[in-house]
Amino acid sequence: MKTNLINDFLQTPNGIEANRILRSCVHCGFCNATCPTYQLLGDELDGPRGRIYLIKQTLEGKIPSRQTQLHLDRCLTCRNCESTCPSGVNYSQLLNIGRAVVNGKVSRKLSQRLLQFSLRKLFLSRFIFSLLLKTGQLFKPVLPTELKQSIPNKQEKLNFKKKTHDRKILLIKGCVQPALKPQIDTAAKIIFDRLNIECIEPDATKCCGSLSHHLNAEDEAKTIIKKNINHWLNIIEQQSIEAICMTASGCGVAIKEYPQLFADDKNYADKAKKISALYKEPAEIIAIIIKTDQQALRRLTDNCHTTNQTIAFHPPCTLQHGMQHKNLIEPILEKIGFTLVPFNDSHLCCGSAGTYSMTQKKISQQLLSNKLHHINKAKPNIVATANIGCQLHLQSGTDMPVKHWLELLL
């Protein structure tokens, strides 16, 4: 694709990168075939190719409008297009650059600004979030059905007595998962303990930074991430940490992409690369161990209840498209003894996409309905996934149990 970006912008690191990405696009349109919003809305500007043109026009000097901003907002950042693209266009990075430029030129409605501000302050405060969650759970029986479905039931904490092992990983807590689903991280600690790996949890970490980044608060995101990098590197230097893990793939892909945010920061570029290189999905570590160690596999299978358990595994977009881990978890579940059932359009987004389910609720609900329709046709007993956002979103639309895949291994 030919480009003619504004010269001043072209001299910046973001301008150089945007120009490179734009020139790699051959505007073939294959991306639209797997774009959830294009399939729903049928508008070229609500597909990757159309959004790329909108960003290109803005970077070449055309003044963007609120309609431009809306088309970019409607993108789930599911990155299905990146899996489909034959030219390897790094669409998500271009979108981040385009959104930042458009948001700098187009003011948002007051209602949007208030919503984004409220979401950031709510989710970044564990105290406030936990207090509101407990209040919602207390009054859940008398709440309207729609609101009731969005509040998960209280989950009891699992008992786990920590042991010391030579192999150690850094297990990072998320911003809301400890309050919503405390069993997930505990399940990870139990599973890793059975594999003779010790989980070190840095309590000072409050968020991976993706929440602020996705809600257009880039300075806040960078401040959070710098604190994370400093804190984690300090622990890594003090202990023999072989990997950094999170049980939410949405946070995992954010950590993997720290280097993009600090590419032009001489103080943090190398540090961000080091953290990114250390990040591993829990399944990556588990898969390698049970492939070569039959005793380790037996320690997992002996504690699982797999009889009559038919699983529909929903691979989060952040896992299969963001980190390009396709068919990573399914073989582990099958090896342990679970029966997995396939369903149509498993490559498409469920509509959660972080805070998207709150900022673009109508589209989010349509995608949820489509996803559950295909899952229900497969007739599983349980739905499993690897991301807290997907788990809660799917559970809000069905009475079927939706669990994190690590919980199934207990």
C-alpha positions in Angstrom: 0.0 0.0 0.0 1.4 3.4 -1.0 1.6 6.0 1.8 2.1 9.7 2.1 2.2 10.3 5.9 2.7 13.7 7.4 6.4 14.3 7.4 6.7 15.4 11.0 4.8 12.3 12.2 6.9 10.1 9.8 10.0 11.2 11.7 8.7 9.8 15.0 9.2 6.1 16.1 5.4 5.6 15.9 5.3 7.2 12.4 8.1 4.9 11.2 6.4 1.9 12.5 2.9 2.9 11.2 4.4 3.5 7.7 6.1 0.1 7.7 2.9 -1.7 8.7 0.7 0.2 6.2 3.1 -0.6 3.4 3.0 -4.3 4.3 -0.8 -4.3 3.6 -1.9 -5.4 0.1 -5.6 -4.6 0.9 -6.6 -8.1 -0.2 -9.5 -8.2 2.2 -8.9 -11.7 3.6 -9.0 -10.1 7.0 -12.7 -9.2 6.7 -13.6 -12.8 6.3 -12.7 -13.6 9.9 -13.5 -10.2 11.5 -16.4 -10.6 14.0 -17.6 -7.0 13.7 -17.5 -7.0 9.9 -19.5 -10.2 9.9 -22.1 -8.7 12.2 -22.3 -5.1 10.8 -21.4 -5.7 7.2 -19.7 -2.3 7.0 -16.3 -2.1 5.3 -15.2 0.5 7.9 -16.0 -1.9 10.7 -13.5 -4.5 9.3 -9.7 -4.4 9.5 -9.2 -3.2 5.9 -11.5 -0.3 6.4 -10.0 0.6 9.7 -6.5 0.5 8.1 -7.7 3.0 5.5 -9.2 5.3 8.2 -5.9 5.3 10.1 -3.9 5.8 6.9 -6.1 8.8 6.0 -5.7 10.3 9.5 -1.9 9.9 9.4 -1.8 11.5 6.0 -3.5 14.6 7.3 -7.3 14.1 6.9 -9.1 15.3 10.0 -10.8 12.4 11.8 -14.3 12.6 13.1 -16.2 11.0 15.9 -17.4 8.5 13.4 -13.8 7.6 12.6 -13.3 7.2 16.4 -16.4 4.9 16.6 -15.2 2.6 13.9 -11.9 2.2 15.7 -13.6 1.8 19.1 -15.8 -1.0 17.6 -12.7 -3.1 17.0 -12.4 -5.9 19.6 -8.6 -6.2 19.1 -9.3 -9.9 18.8 -6.5 -10.1 16.2 -8.2 -12.8 14.2 -7.2 -10.8 11.2 -3.6 -11.2 12.0 -4.0 -15.0 12.0 -5.7 -14.7 8.6 -3.5 -12.1 6.9 -1.1 -13.6 4.2 1.1 -10.6 4.4 1.7 -10.6 8.2 0.3 -7.1 8.8 0.7 -6.2 12.5 -2.8 -4.7 12.6 -3.1 -4.4 16.4 0.0 -2.3 16.7 -1.2 0.0 13.9 -4.6 0.2 15.6 -2.9 1.3 18.9 -1.0 4.0 17.0 -4.1 5.1 15.1 -6.3 5.2 18.1 -3.8 7.4 20.0 -3.6 9.9 17.1 -7.4 10.0 16.6 -8.1 10.3 20.4 -5.6 13.2 20.4 -7.6 15.0 17.7 -11.2 14.0 18.5 -12.8 14.8 21.9 -15.1 12.2 23.4 -18.6 12.6 24.7 -18.7 13.3 28.4 -20.6 10.1 28.9 -17.7 8.1 27.3 -15.1 9.9 29.3 -16.9 9.3 32.5 -17.4 5.6 31.7 -13.8 5.1 30.8 -12.6 7.0 33.9 -15.0 5.0 36.2 -13.9 1.7 34.8 -10.2 2.5 35.3 -10.7 3.6 38.9 -13.0 0.8 39.8 -10.9 -2.1 38.4 -7.6 -0.6 39.5 -8.7 -0.4 43.2 -8.9 -3.9 44.7 -10.6 -2.5 47.8 -13.4 -0.6 46.0 -13.9 -3.4 43.5 -14.1 -6.1 46.2 -16.5 -4.0 48.2 -18.9 -3.4 45.3 -18.6 -7.1 44.3 -19.5 -8.3 47.8 -22.4 -5.8 47.9 -23.7 -7.0 44.5 -23.4 -10.7 45.6 -25.3 -9.9 48.8 -28.2 -8.3 47.0 -28.0 -10.5 43.9 -31.3 -12.4 44.6 -33.4 -9.2 44.3 -31.5 -7.6 41.4 -33.0 -7.4 37.9 -32.2 -10.4 35.7 -29.8 -8.6 33.4 -27.7 -7.2 36.2 -27.9 -10.5 38.2 -26.3 -12.4 35.3 -23.3 -10.1 35.3 -22.4 -10.8 39.0 -20.6 -14.1 39.6 -21.4 -16.1 42.7 -19.0 -16.0 45.6 -16.2 -18.5 45.2 -14.7 -20.1 48.2 -11.0 -20.1 48.5 -9.1 -23.4 48.0 -6.7 -24.6 50.7 -3.1 -24.7 49.6 0.0 -25.2 51.7 3.0 -23.7 49.9 6.1 -25.9 49.5 9.6 -24.9 48.4 11.0 -26.2 45.1 14.2 -25.6 43.1 12.2 -24.6 40.1 10.4 -21.3 40.5 8.1 -19.1 38.5 6.7 -15.7 39.1 2.8 -16.0 39.2 1.3 -12.6 38.7 -2.2 -11.8 40.1 -4.6 -9.8 37.9 -6.5 -6.7 38.9 -10.0 -8.3 39.4 -9.5 -12.0 39.2 -8.4 -12.4 42.9 -11.8 -11.1 44.0 -13.9 -12.6 41.3 -12.4 -16.1 40.9 -9.7 -16.7 43.6 -9.7 -20.4 42.9 -8.0 -19.9 39.5 -4.6 -18.7 40.8 -4.7 -21.2 43.7 -5.4 -24.0 41.1 -2.3 -22.9 39.3 -0.2 -23.0 42.4 -1.5 -26.5 43.2 -0.9 -27.8 39.7 2.6 -26.3 39.6 3.3 -27.7 43.0 2.4 -31.2 41.8 5.0 -30.6 39.0 7.6 -29.6 41.6 7.5 -25.9 40.7 7.1 -23.2 43.3 5.0 -20.1 42.5 6.3 -16.7 43.8 3.6 -14.1 44.0 4.5 -10.4 44.0 1.8 -8.8 46.1 2.7 -5.3 45.0 1.4 -5.9 41.4 -2.1 -4.6 40.9 -2.5 -4.7 37.2 -0.6 -5.7 34.0 -1.3 -2.2 32.5 -3.6 -3.4 29.7 -6.8 -2.0 31.3 -5.5 1.6 31.2 -3.9 1.1 27.8 -7.2 -0.1 26.3 -9.2 2.7 27.9 -7.0 5.3 26.2 -4.9 6.2 29.3 -1.5 5.5 27.9 0.5 7.5 30.4 -1.2 5.8 33.3 -0.6 2.4 31.6 3.1 3.1 31.2 3.4 4.2 34.8 1.9 0.9 36.0 4.0 -1.1 33.6 7.2 0.6 34.7 6.4 -0.2 38.4 5.8 -3.9 37.3 9.0 -4.1 35.4 11.1 -2.7 38.3 9.4 -4.9 40.9 9.6 -8.1 38.9 13.2 -7.6 37.8 14.1 -7.1 41.4 12.6 -10.4 42.4 14.0 -12.2 39.3 17.5 -11.0 40.3 17.1 -12.2 43.9 15.7 -15.6 43.0 16.2 -18.1 40.3 13.0 -17.3 38.4 12.7 -19.3 35.1 9.4 -17.8 33.8 6.7 -15.2 34.4 3.1 -16.6 34.3 -0.4 -15.3 34.5 -3.6 -17.4 34.4 -5.4 -14.8 32.3 -4.2 -14.9 28.6 -5.5 -11.3 28.2 -2.9 -10.1 30.7 -0.3 -12.5 29.3 -0.4 -11.0 25.8 -0.1 -7.5 27.3 3.1 -8.6 29.1 4.4 -10.2 25.9 4.0 -6.8 24.1 5.6 -4.5 26.7 8.5 -3.9 24.3 6.1 -2.2 21.8 5.2 0.4 24.4 8.8 1.1 25.3 10.6 0.7 22.0 11.7 4.4 22.0 12.4 4.5 25.8 16.2 4.1 26.3 15.7 3.4 30.0 13.0 0.7 29.6 13.3 -0.8 26.2 15.8 -3.6 27.2 14.0 -4.2 30.5 10.7 -4.6 28.7 12.3 -7.1 26.3 13.6 -9.1 29.2 10.3 -9.3 30.9 8.5 -10.2 27.6 11.0 -13.0 26.9 10.5 -14.5 30.3 6.7 -14.7 30.0 5.2 -18.1 29.4 1.6 -19.3 29.4 1.1 -21.9 32.2 0.1 -24.5 29.5 3.5 -24.0 27.7 5.3 -25.2 30.8 2.9 -27.9 31.7 2.8 -29.3 28.1 6.6 -29.7 28.0 6.7 -31.4 31.4 4.0 -34.0 30.8 5.3 -34.8 27.3 8.6 -36.2 28.7 7.8 -37.0 32.4 5.2 -39.8 32.8 5.3 -39.6 36.6 4.4 -35.9 36.4 1.5 -36.8 34.1 0.4 -39.4 36.5 0.4 -36.9 39.4 -2.0 -34.8 37.4 -4.3 -37.5 36.2 -4.6 -39.2 39.6 -6.2 -36.1 41.0 -8.6 -35.4 38.2 -12.3 -36.5 37.9 -12.6 -37.0 34.1 -15.4 -39.6 34.0 -18.4 -38.4 31.9 -16.8 -34.9 31.6 -17.4 -33.6 28.1 -15.6 -30.3 27.6 -16.1 -27.5 25.0 -12.9 -25.5 25.1 -13.2 -21.9 24.1 -9.7 -20.6 23.1 -9.4 -16.9 24.0 -8.5 -14.6 21.2 -5.5 -13.4 23.2 -4.2 -17.0 23.3 -4.9 -18.2 19.8 -4.4 -14.9 17.9 -2.5 -12.6 20.2 0.1 -15.1 21.3 -0.5 -17.5 18.4 -0.9 -20.5 20.7 -3.3 -22.6 18.7 -4.2 -26.0 20.1 -2.0 -25.6 23.1 -4.4 -26.5 25.9 -6.7 -29.0 24.2 -4.0 -31.7 23.9 -3.2 -31.4 27.7 -6.9 -31.9 28.6 -7.2 -34.9 26.3 -4.0 -36.4 27.6 -5.3 -36.1 31.1 -8.5 -37.9 30.1 -11.1 -35.4 29.3 -13.3 -35.7 26.2 -13.3 -32.5 24.1 -16.1 -31.7 21.7 -15.4 -29.3 18.7 -17.8 -26.5 17.9 -18.2 -24.2 14.9 -16.5 -20.8 14.8 -14.2 -21.5 17.8 -11.7 -19.0 16.2 -14.2 -16.1 16.7 -14.3 -13.8 19.7 -16.9 -14.4 22.4 -17.4 -10.6 22.7 -15.7 -10.1 26.1 -12.5 -8.4 24.9 -11.6 -6.7 28.2 -13.9 -3.8 28.9 -15.5 -4.1 25.4 -18.5 -5.9 26.9 -19.2 -2.6 28.8 -18.3 0.0 26.2 -19.8 -1.8 23.2 -22.5 -3.8 24.9 -24.8 -4.5 21.9 -22.1 -6.0 19.7 -20.7 -7.8 22.6 -24.0 -9.5 23.4 -24.5 -10.5 19.8 -21.2 -12.2 19.7 -21.9 -13.9 23.0 -25.2 -15.2 21.7 -23.5 -16.6 18.5 -20.7 -18.2 20.5 -23.1 -19.9 23.0 -25.3 -21.1 20.1 -22.4 -23.0 18.6 -21.3 -24.3 22.0 -24.7 -25.6 22.9 -25.0 -27.5 19.6 -22.0 -29.5 20.7 -23.8 -30.5 23.9 -20.8 -30.4 26.4 -21.2 -30.8 30.2 -18.7 -28.0 30.9 -17.2 -25.0 29.0 -13.5 -24.3 29.7 -11.4 -21.4 28.7 -8.1 -19.7 29.7 -9.1 -16.1 30.4 -11.2 -14.6 33.2 -12.9 -12.1 30.9 -14.1 -14.9 28.6 -15.1 -17.1 31.5 -17.3 -14.4 33.1 -18.8 -13.3 29.8 -19.7 -16.8 28.7 -21.1 -17.6 32.2 -23.4 -14.6 32.0 -25.3 -16.2 29.2 -25.6 -19.8 30.2 -26.4 -22.0 33.2 -23.8 -24.5 32.1 -20.6 -24.4 34.2 -17.9 -22.3 32.7 -14.5 -22.9 34.3 -10.8 -22.0 33.8 -9.1 -25.0 32.4 -6.7 -25.2 35.4 -9.6 -25.7 37.7 -10.5 -28.9 35.8 -7.2 -30.4 36.8 -7.9 -30.3 40.6 
